Each structure stands twice: as C-alpha cells, then as structure tokens.
Amino acid sequence: MAGLAPDIQEIVRKDIPLAPYTSFGIGGPADLYAEPKTIEQLEALVTEADKNHIPYYILGGGSNTLFSDKGFRGIVIRPQFKKISTTETPTEASIVAEAGATIAQLIQAAAKSDLSGIEVWVGLPGTIGGAVRGNAGAGGVEIKDMLSSATILDLKQRKIMELSNADLELEYRHSTLKDKPHLIVLSATFHFDKKLPAQEQQLLMKDVLQKRHATQPKGKSAGCAFKNGTDPLTHTIISAGKLIDECGLKGTRVGGIEISTIHGNFLQNTGNATQQDVLDTIALIKKTVKTQKNIDLHEEIQIVPE
Ligand code: EPU
C-alpha cells in the first residue's frame, strides 16, 4: 500500500501464512497482514486499503475461521488492542474489554474483582471482537446475556458509535454485525450483577473444564462446525453433534479431516487438511443429516474465500 504513514507502513507485512493464526491450522499466505495496536492504526489501515481497492478481512482469535489454502488476496488485519478495565459502584459493576482481548482475559478480570456470571465460558477460545460478532456462548450463557453495549467502527460512514445490546440483534450465534462486515467491534461493555469469591469461581471453572475436556476433543479444529439444528416437528433445538453422531458419521475421514470420535460437531485437522477437505466434509454431513433426519444444518464456522 503506497503512501502509508511510516508508523502504519512499519506494521504491514507481506506474504504471511494464515494457518498459524487459526485453531484449524489451515490457510495459505495473505498478500498483506497487519496487527494494529491502536484503534487509530486500524482506521488508518482500512482507509488505505479502501483507497487502494484492497479487500480486507478483520481476524479475531481465529478459532472459528477457515481460510483458503491459497490464502487471502488482500490484507488480513488482526487487532491487538486488548485493554480491559473494571468499574464498580455499590450497585453495579461493568467491564470494558477491547476487541483484541481474549475471552480468557475477560474471565480473569471478572474473577479478580469477584464478579460472577461468565465462569461457564472457561475454555472458550477467541477474542472479544469475534465473540460479540457471533454471540458466542457456552454453558447456557451467551454474550447477549452479559453485554450492555459495544463500541463499533462503521467503516462506510467512518464514524465510531455505541450500539446497545438490542441494536446488535444478538441471536443464537448471530448478530447484525455478521450481516454488515463494515461494522467492526472496537470494544464491548459487560455488566455483572452477581458476586462470587474468586476461589469459588476457580472450583466452578475446574468442573466446567473437566466436562469440556471429557466431551470435546483437543487438537486442531474450529470448535463446533455447525450451529445446533431445529427439529422441524417439535421446533426444539437439537445438538448438531448428537445428530452427526446418530447418523453414524463420527470417525469418518475426508482427506485430512476426521469427524471427531468424541464430539460429532468437531472437524479435526489430522495434519495436513485443506479448506476443500473441510468443505467436502461439511457437504457430506449436511446431506447425510438431511437424508436421515430431515434437518438442515447451517455452518457456524466462517469460511473466508481467497
Ligand atoms: N452428544 C452426542 N454425541 C455427540 C455430541 C453430543 O450424543 O457427538 C450429546 C451429548 O451427550 C449431550 C447433547 O448431545 O447430551 C449436547 O451436547 P453438548 O453438551 O456437547 O452441547 P452441544 O449442543 O453439542 C453446545 C455448543 C458448544 C458448547 C457446548 C457446551 C453449539 C453449536 N455448540 O454444544 O459450543 O461448548 O454446547 O455449552 O451451540 C462452539 O460453538 O464452537 C461450541 C463448541
């Protein structure tokens, strides 16, 4: 990108393999890659990309992202602003976390002030930005349940605005941000109305982690590949993992992908899986679950075209 301010020029790198930035471990090189440390740097990068008609992709923790083996023809921007600050009054408490902070860091900050409610998120990968965008959740608690508002950069209108919980239209693994990629999370404010001593939180988290380790595989994957399904007759939610399991697909291999033998909704990269292997596995699962169960599954993972 020509004509960049020197401090921005310094952080833009060329031909950076994306696989190491994803939990799937899949992805070829991005033409350009940058880690802005401030919101101003992010804005400057996007402005330059726009001016030069260079596509950009904002990457969070990479725990839900599937890149192409050919990488990305444009600039991948991975925000590194990650400040977390806690405010407490006698009646309420809130934590503001910047987009690049991790869920793990948010949990730690809450525990430090004995603020309770998100212990069940322990083990949840990813950053605040990605978690808000996809209304991440675990253990029956979603971002939606804890979020007051989010500070958003509107890349089209070039303005920063505060969107409330309602404005964000948070639904199961979805928000309005998924439909509007020009809206980028800068930070999010979470409210807490329960207290629990950190030591007790630790015990709870130990239990959650034990359960997670027993029911979800370790290794390279993007977490749950599909959103949970809906029974067409009863309209109840059915675990996609359970459906895949009942269809007898666990352990199936497609190229370098294995459908986890532990949890059917995890597609594991056994070593050198390609994006196409994942896409083929997704197609096989969708077709089989539709034929055997008459249920349509929808991807939770974000597939990024070259
Ligand atoms: N089950 C099976 N076979 C399987 C997987 C699950 O029979 O292969 C059964 C389990 O035994 C259990 C039920 O299905 O009775 C539900 O399973 P689980 O508790 O694992 O919940 P889930 O609905 O499959 C959801 C989230 C997970 C989250 C867990 C725990 C989705 C798509 N998945 O899984 O989130 O960790 O609950 O809160 O909503 C993610 O989003 O990436 C993710 C992993």
Residues whose N, C-alpha, C, O or C-beta is under 5 A from the ligand:
A	BS01	EPU	G137 A138 G139 G140 A222 G223 C224 F226 K227 N228 S239 A240 G241 K242 D245 I262 H263 G264
